[in-house]
Amino acid sequence: MSYELSPTQQALSDQVRDFADTVVAPAAYEYDTKRSLPYGIIDQMGEMGLFGLPFPKEYGGQGSDYFSLCLAVEQLARVDQSIAVTLEAGVGLGIMPVYRRGTEEQKQEWVPLLASGKALSAFGLTEADAGSDAAGTKTTAELEGGDWVINGSKQFITNSGTDITRLVTVTAVTGQSTRPDGSVKKELTAILVPTPAAGFTVLPAYDKVGWHTSDTHPLLLDNVHVPEANLLGERGRGFANFVQTLDEGRIAFAALCAGAAQGCLDESVRYAKSRNVFGRAIGSNQHIAFKLARMQARVHSARLAYYDAALTMISGRPFKMEASIAKMIGSEAAMDNARDATQIFGGYGFMNENPVARHYRDSKVLELGEGTTEVQLMVIARSLGFAA
Amino acid sequence: MKIIVLVKQVPDTWGERSLDSATGALDRSAPDNIIDEISDRSLEVALRHKDETGAEVIVLTMGPASAAVALRHCLAMGADSAVHVLDDALAGADVTWTSSVLAAAITHEGFDMVIAGNESTDGRGGVIPAMVAEHLSVPHLTSLSEVHIAVDVVNGSRETDYGTLTVTARLPAIVSVTEQSPDARFPSFKGLLKAKKKPLATLSLSDLSINPETSFGSTGRSTITTVTRRPARTAGIKIVDSGNAGVELAEFLAAGRFV
């Protein structure tokens, strides 16, 4: 048993790290302030093949695996969580559902385009009253003359309103049945909506606490017509089919968390060695060194947890609990490290241009997105036999 | 067309760089050795021409075993093959040795054009391209910010304090580029996979028919004979003003020949 990276995995990780340090990091503050996505950087990531890592070559992918995607996401998140989540959500939530559940025709149409990074896609599940509890979905889709007619609204949809967004997969209620006990069961179905589309409105971006560079919008669907053939997967299996996608997504999200925690540590170590107060480097004070030691322990644990979840998944074993553990402790490591890092930087840690300040704002969402910490605890508790 | 790009692995400029106090040479055992940025840019110039015309691009380095990592990086970026001149006898080689060995390796491979950076970030000699050109008896266009390669000619621009010079040379020729030349591409994942299968040849001095004893002789090479550490700084002189500080200060400056 080993968590040692193969030479190819190590080379990929090193290349993405180099790219992150030389291209992404210098632009991070500017785009965070402008609150816009740097399309040139996304294009370069596409050229490097990052959006196609886990897909086979016949669909325009790189023929690698999900773990490689995790390594790339981790390295990007060290310097810019927004860029990392654009990749993570673009692949995990945007492309993966089409690749896993699409017909051959749908896969041929969408996967090569999206895997090239020339276009982005999004997954529209969350609504005002539906998130982890997908049964609250109010968006509807009805078949009319060979078209799905979709009405409703979605919330917090990553990559849904960029200049290069070409596909949004939405979940919608397509009917309902009555259970034997008399309760109503909604039939939830996933449908591909190529964008732009008549009646499909991207509402203004959210005023978020962090992740300013990442594109996140509410969506309005008002009589949006798409062909019946745009049904993704089976009718009525719109949520069940994507639970696996969401579980996988948690692992890449956990890699993002580990990267963020590492970024906070890297900045802090550098500063603790170079910042002199009272005639010596602040790192020579035990209270700073111990803080850094704790940060390192958190990064190490977070990384091992996501490696373990990813390798469990790739080996074909059940990984739901492992993914939840990795996501939960990773997000807590990032949040805790961001807090410690800003403390080590003192007043400079409160300046927006400081990367650790950005990590501080960005990291909160790590405990919320892709299933809150409480949802992860539910999953872990269920693995212990509790109906949490 | 066959283009040879000279590349060099150097200590990361962000890290601590130190000299080995025993030999006076750069300590290359430091952990963060990376490909010199100017080497990346040189390769980018060659790869752009390859993208357009399908030219063959070979990367060449002379360096310790660790330099193979830099060559693999170049192969991942898109170079077709790599040549590594590796020989213990070359440790501490100066520019004279280095240029003659590189010229021998270039001749060994055959070439239409050689592209190099104008100077490395570690040695900063800035003379290797010119010396290699002399060994090869080919024209040398130095310090170009732009390079345009045609079938049998290379044109370029050189920025100077007085203006921009447009220069040209018939091939075969050697050009050196400055950091104004375009940013290098990042290797793609497919490039990384392909790099593993591309040829990387290692040549020793005997492969190049060079006998270090006779070929270089005892002259024409600079060697470090002794190394003395810079003395530690001592406490300075503190002048407390008790009425004649101005005179004392002037005397101090005069004694030290500062004025």
HADDOCK unambig.tbl for C-alpha pairs under 7 A between the chains (distance, minus, plus):
assign (segid A and resid 12 and name CA) (segid B and resid 189 and name CA) 6.70 0.50 0.50
assign (segid A and resid 19 and name CA) (segid B and resid 186 and name CA) 6.92 0.50 0.50
assign (segid A and resid 47 and name CA) (segid B and resid 188 and name CA) 6.51 0.50 0.50
assign (segid A and resid 48 and name CA) (segid B and resid 186 and name CA) 6.66 0.50 0.50
assign (segid A and resid 48 and name CA) (segid B and resid 187 and name CA) 6.16 0.50 0.50
assign (segid A and resid 48 and name CA) (segid B and resid 188 and name CA) 3.72 0.50 0.50
assign (segid A and resid 48 and name CA) (segid B and resid 189 and name CA) 6.02 0.50 0.50
assign (segid A and resid 49 and name CA) (segid B and resid 188 and name CA) 5.59 0.50 0.50
assign (segid A and resid 49 and name CA) (segid B and resid 189 and name CA) 5.67 0.50 0.50
assign (segid A and resid 62 and name CA) (segid B and resid 189 and name CA) 6.77 0.50 0.50
assign (segid A and resid 62 and name CA) (segid B and resid 190 and name CA) 6.35 0.50 0.50
